[in-house]
Amino acid sequence: MFKGKKVIIFDMDGTLIDSIGIWNDVDKLLIKKLGFTGKVESDIIQKQRDETLRTYSKSENPYLDYCKLLGKIYNSQLTAEEILKLRYDVAQDYLKNVIDYKPNVDKLLKKLKDNNFILAIASTTRKVNIDIYRTKNKNIMNKAKLDEYFSLIYTREDAKEIKPNPEIHLKIVETLKVKKEDCLIFEDSLIGIESAKNAGIDCVAIYDKYSDMDREQINELSDYQLNDYSEAIQILDSIYKKGD
């Protein structure tokens, strides 16, 4: 899996950090603040969000379109811009104090760095959120600071189109002046895996329970499948112990 690779590209939400469930919680609270008093199911929220972001992947701000849809569904008098700001305000505590790396991510990053891999992030997360992870999230900063391990961090603002469009992955290849075959992409979601395959780059599907609804397609499309990062560490250790 790692043999012959020089650059390892990671998605952020659901891949490096345990955040998909948290974003579902954020949107639940947001919907309540829009005035809805009924029960809201996490899987419905996630599916609705994923489908909207896919539909509006070419939009200037797909999350604004998502907030516009929420306003329509839940009969809010707020504008899409106001709902987006409210969503950001709701998310602040989660971004700073709750979100954390997935188990063993920090150990893998350190081993990859020690073995001279170039690390990059390709995320549809907004830069303002990534900056919180970089400078204010103590869980992440105490384990493996993003700026110390990643040579490139590309966010929503760095690509005109979001995943499954491959633009953000191809931009990393171009910036680092490497070949596609030199790269390996870690993703957790079907949209991310599709983006990697559309870019023509080998990809690893790291398990995240919030992608179980697409598990069959994810396993079919991805080149490798891992249950957790301890498996990636074992593979990496086996390669370098052999001296390959």
C-alpha positions in Angstrom: 0.0 0.0 0.0 2.7 2.5 0.9 5.5 1.0 -1.3 6.6 3.3 -4.1 4.6 6.2 -2.7 6.0 9.6 -1.8 2.9 11.7 -1.0 0.1 10.7 1.4 -3.1 12.8 1.0 -5.7 12.9 3.8 -9.3 14.0 3.9 -10.1 15.8 7.1 -13.7 15.2 8.4 -14.4 11.6 9.1 -10.9 10.6 7.9 -8.3 12.3 10.1 -10.8 13.5 12.7 -13.8 12.0 14.3 -16.3 14.6 13.2 -19.1 13.4 11.1 -21.3 12.5 14.1 -20.5 15.9 15.6 -21.6 17.7 12.4 -24.8 15.8 12.6 -25.2 17.1 16.2 -24.5 20.6 15.0 -27.1 20.4 12.3 -29.6 18.9 14.8 -29.1 21.9 17.1 -29.2 24.3 14.2 -32.6 22.8 13.0 -34.0 23.3 16.5 -32.8 26.9 16.5 -34.7 27.3 13.2 -37.9 26.6 15.1 -38.5 22.9 14.4 -39.7 21.0 17.4 -40.1 17.5 16.0 -37.6 14.6 16.1 -34.7 14.8 13.7 -32.8 11.6 12.8 -29.0 11.8 12.3 -29.0 9.5 9.3 -31.5 11.7 7.6 -29.6 14.8 8.3 -26.3 13.3 7.0 -27.9 12.0 3.8 -29.6 15.3 3.2 -26.3 17.2 3.7 -24.3 14.8 1.6 -26.8 14.8 -1.3 -27.0 18.6 -1.2 -23.2 19.1 -1.3 -23.0 16.6 -4.1 -25.7 18.4 -6.1 -24.2 21.8 -5.6 -20.5 20.7 -5.9 -20.0 23.3 -8.6 -21.6 26.1 -6.6 -19.4 28.9 -5.3 -20.5 28.0 -1.7 -22.3 24.6 -1.5 -22.8 25.0 2.3 -24.8 28.2 1.6 -27.0 26.1 -0.7 -27.3 23.5 2.0 -28.4 26.2 4.5 -30.9 27.6 2.0 -32.4 24.1 1.7 -32.7 23.8 5.5 -34.5 27.1 5.6 -37.0 25.9 3.1 -37.5 22.5 4.7 -38.0 23.9 8.2 -39.9 27.0 7.2 -37.4 29.5 8.6 -37.7 33.2 8.0 -33.9 33.6 8.1 -31.9 34.0 4.9 -29.4 31.4 3.8 -26.6 33.7 4.8 -28.1 34.1 8.3 -28.5 30.3 8.7 -24.9 29.7 7.6 -23.7 32.1 10.2 -25.9 30.5 12.9 -24.5 27.1 11.9 -20.9 28.4 12.3 -21.8 29.9 15.7 -23.3 26.6 16.9 -20.3 24.7 15.8 -17.7 26.8 17.7 -17.6 24.8 20.9 -17.5 21.5 19.0 -14.6 22.7 16.7 -12.5 23.9 19.6 -13.2 21.5 22.4 -14.9 18.3 21.2 -13.4 17.2 17.8 -10.3 15.0 18.1 -8.2 12.8 15.9 -9.3 9.3 15.2 -7.5 6.7 17.3 -3.8 6.3 16.3 -3.8 9.0 13.6 -1.1 10.9 15.5 1.1 7.8 15.6 0.7 7.2 11.9 1.5 10.8 11.0 4.7 10.6 13.1 5.8 7.4 11.5 5.0 8.7 8.0 7.0 11.9 8.7 9.9 9.9 10.1 10.0 7.9 6.9 10.1 11.0 4.7 6.7 10.9 3.3 5.2 14.2 2.2 1.8 14.8 3.9 -1.1 16.8 2.6 -4.7 17.5 3.4 -7.4 17.8 0.8 -10.6 18.9 2.5 -14.0 20.4 1.6 -14.0 22.0 5.1 -13.8 25.8 5.1 -10.5 27.4 5.9 -11.9 29.1 9.0 -12.7 25.7 10.5 -9.3 24.3 9.6 -7.7 27.3 11.2 -9.5 26.5 14.5 -8.0 22.9 14.3 -4.6 24.4 13.6 -4.6 27.0 16.4 -7.3 26.5 18.9 -8.2 22.8 19.1 -6.2 21.4 22.1 -7.0 17.8 21.3 -5.3 18.1 17.9 -2.5 20.5 18.9 -1.4 18.3 21.8 -1.1 15.2 19.7 0.2 16.3 16.3 0.0 19.9 15.2 -1.2 20.2 11.6 1.4 22.8 10.6 4.2 20.5 11.8 3.2 17.5 9.8 1.4 18.7 6.7 3.3 20.4 3.8 0.1 21.4 2.2 -3.4 22.0 3.6 -6.0 22.7 0.9 -9.5 23.7 2.0 -12.9 24.5 0.4 -11.6 27.9 -0.8 -8.7 26.3 -2.7 -10.9 24.5 -5.3 -13.7 25.8 -7.5 -15.5 22.5 -7.3 -15.8 20.2 -4.3 -15.6 16.4 -4.2 -16.4 14.1 -6.0 -14.8 16.5 -8.5 -11.0 15.6 -8.4 -9.8 19.3 -8.6 -8.4 19.5 -5.1 -6.5 16.3 -5.3 -5.1 17.2 -8.7 -4.0 20.6 -7.4 -1.9 18.9 -4.8 -0.2 16.7 -7.4 0.5 19.8 -9.5 1.7 21.9 -6.6 4.1 19.2 -5.3 5.2 18.4 -8.9 4.8 14.7 -8.4 3.2 11.9 -10.4 -0.2 10.5 -9.6 1.4 7.1 -9.0 3.5 8.7 -6.3 0.5 9.5 -4.3 -1.9 7.7 -2.0 -5.2 9.1 -0.7 -7.0 8.3 2.5 -10.8 9.0 2.5 -13.7 7.8 4.5 -16.8 8.6 2.4 -18.1 7.6 -1.0 -17.8 11.2 -2.3 -14.1 11.2 -1.2 -13.4 7.8 -2.8 -15.1 8.9 -6.0 -12.9 12.1 -6.0 -9.7 10.0 -5.6 -10.7 7.6 -8.4 -11.7 10.5 -10.6 -8.2 11.9 -10.0 -6.7 8.6 -11.1 -4.9 8.1 -7.7 -4.8 5.0 -5.5 -7.0 5.4 -2.5 -7.5 3.8 1.0 -11.0 3.7 2.5 -10.6 4.2 6.3 -13.7 2.9 8.1 -16.1 5.4 9.5 -19.5 4.2 10.7 -21.3 7.2 9.3 -20.5 5.9 5.8 -22.0 2.5 6.4 -24.9 3.3 4.1 -22.4 3.4 1.2 -20.1 0.6 2.4 -20.6 -1.7 -0.6 -19.8 1.0 -3.1 -16.9 2.3 -1.1 -15.4 -1.2 -0.9 -15.9 -1.7 -4.6 -14.3 1.6 -5.6 -11.4 1.9 -3.2 -8.0 0.2 -3.7 -7.5 -0.7 -0.1 -9.8 -0.9 2.9 -8.8 -0.5 6.6 -10.8 -0.8 9.7 -8.6 1.6 11.7 -5.2 3.3 11.7 -3.5 0.6 13.7 -3.7 -1.5 10.6 -2.0 1.2 8.5 0.8 1.4 11.1 1.3 -2.4 11.0 1.6 -2.2 7.2 4.0 0.6 7.4 6.1 -1.1 10.0 6.3 -4.3 8.0 7.6 -2.5 5.0 10.4 -0.7 6.7 11.4 -3.6 8.9 12.0 -5.5 5.6 14.1 -2.6 4.3 12.0 -2.2 1.2 
